[in-house]
Amino acid sequence: MSKGVRVVAVSGGVGGAKLALGLYRTLPPDCLMVVCNTGDDFEHLGLSISPDLDTVLYTLAGIANPETGWGCAHETWTFMQALEQLGGAVDGVVGIRFDVEVSAQALEHLGWNSAGNEDPGRHGG
């Protein structure tokens, strides 16, 4: 490949992530740009979720779940289990290992305050 050539891959989901990984392993450094599908993005508990972007990033980083092709390997799912116990909707599959700040945002969205108590103003009380 001649110097200065760029390759753009359009990716959506597991197949696109595998294509991006193959191109990344084959092309010279700094040649690849991956454009990811955002048509499946959604908001959950006030958080922006980008499943196809996550899949590409996890795959290129070498941390994708090899059994499913999506999500992180060794994912614990404990955040979503705790969220369900607190009354949160767990629509879809979101297995990201949330950090403290993201967890706090999600709990606040459910009507819980920073002390871990249900916010009485949340339900008009």
KAPETA-V726991 format. One record per residue. N is the residue number from 1. RES is the residue in one letter. PSI is psi as a letter, one per 40 degrees, with the letter a starting at -180 (NA if undefined). NEAR is the number of other ideal C-beta (glycine too) atoms within 8 Angstrom. Layout:
n: [N | N]
res: [RES | RES]
psi: [PSI | PSI]
near: [NEAR | NEAR]
This chain:
n: [1 | 2 | 3 | 4 | 5 | 6 | 7 | 8 | 9 | 10 | 11 | 12 | 13 | 14 | 15 | 16 | 17 | 18 | 19 | 20 | 21 | 22 | 23 | 24 | 25 | 26 | 27 | 28 | 29 | 30 | 31 | 32 | 33 | 34 | 35 | 36 | 37 | 38 | 39 | 40 | 41 | 42 | 43 | 44 | 45 | 46 | 47 | 48 | 49 | 50 | 51 | 52 | 53 | 54 | 55 | 56 | 57 | 58 | 59 | 60 | 61 | 62 | 63 | 64 | 65 | 66 | 67 | 68 | 69 | 70 | 71 | 72 | 73 | 74 | 75 | 76 | 77 | 78 | 79 | 80 | 81 | 82 | 83 | 84 | 85 | 86 | 87 | 88 | 89 | 90 | 91 | 92 | 93 | 94 | 95 | 96 | 97 | 98 | 99 | 100 | 101 | 102 | 103 | 104 | 105 | 106 | 107 | 108 | 109 | 110 | 111 | 112 | 113 | 114 | 115 | 116 | 117 | 118 | 119 | 120 | 121 | 122 | 123 | 124 | 125]
res: [M | S | K | G | V | R | V | V | A | V | S | G | G | V | G | G | A | K | L | A | L | G | L | Y | R | T | L | P | P | D | C | L | M | V | V | C | N | T | G | D | D | F | E | H | L | G | L | S | I | S | P | D | L | D | T | V | L | Y | T | L | A | G | I | A | N | P | E | T | G | W | G | C | A | H | E | T | W | T | F | M | Q | A | L | E | Q | L | G | G | A | V | D | G | V | V | G | I | R | F | D | V | E | V | S | A | Q | A | L | E | H | L | G | W | N | S | A | G | N | E | D | P | G | R | H | G | G]
psi: [h | i | h | e | h | i | h | h | h | h | i | h | a | d | d | d | d | d | d | d | d | d | d | d | d | d | i | i | i | f | d | h | h | h | h | i | h | e | e | e | i | i | h | h | f | e | h | h | h | g | d | d | d | d | d | d | d | d | d | d | e | f | e | i | h | d | d | d | e | i | i | i | i | f | i | d | e | d | d | d | d | d | d | d | d | e | e | i | h | f | i | a | h | h | f | h | g | i | i | d | d | d | d | d | d | d | d | d | d | e | e | i | i | e | e | e | i | h | h | d | e | d | f | e | NA]
near: [5 | 4 | 3 | 4 | 7 | 7 | 9 | 8 | 12 | 8 | 14 | 10 | 11 | 9 | 7 | 17 | 17 | 10 | 10 | 15 | 10 | 8 | 11 | 9 | 6 | 5 | 10 | 5 | 4 | 4 | 9 | 12 | 7 | 12 | 7 | 11 | 10 | 8 | 5 | 9 | 10 | 6 | 7 | 10 | 11 | 8 | 9 | 5 | 11 | 10 | 10 | 16 | 10 | 12 | 15 | 14 | 8 | 14 | 14 | 11 | 7 | 5 | 6 | 14 | 11 | 6 | 4 | 6 | 11 | 11 | 11 | 11 | 8 | 4 | 9 | 6 | 7 | 6 | 11 | 10 | 8 | 8 | 12 | 9 | 6 | 9 | 5 | 9 | 5 | 8 | 4 | 7 | 4 | 8 | 9 | 7 | 8 | 7 | 6 | 5 | 6 | 9 | 10 | 9 | 11 | 14 | 10 | 11 | 8 | 11 | 8 | 10 | 8 | 5 | 4 | 6 | 6 | 7 | 8 | 6 | 6 | 8 | 6 | 4 | 5]
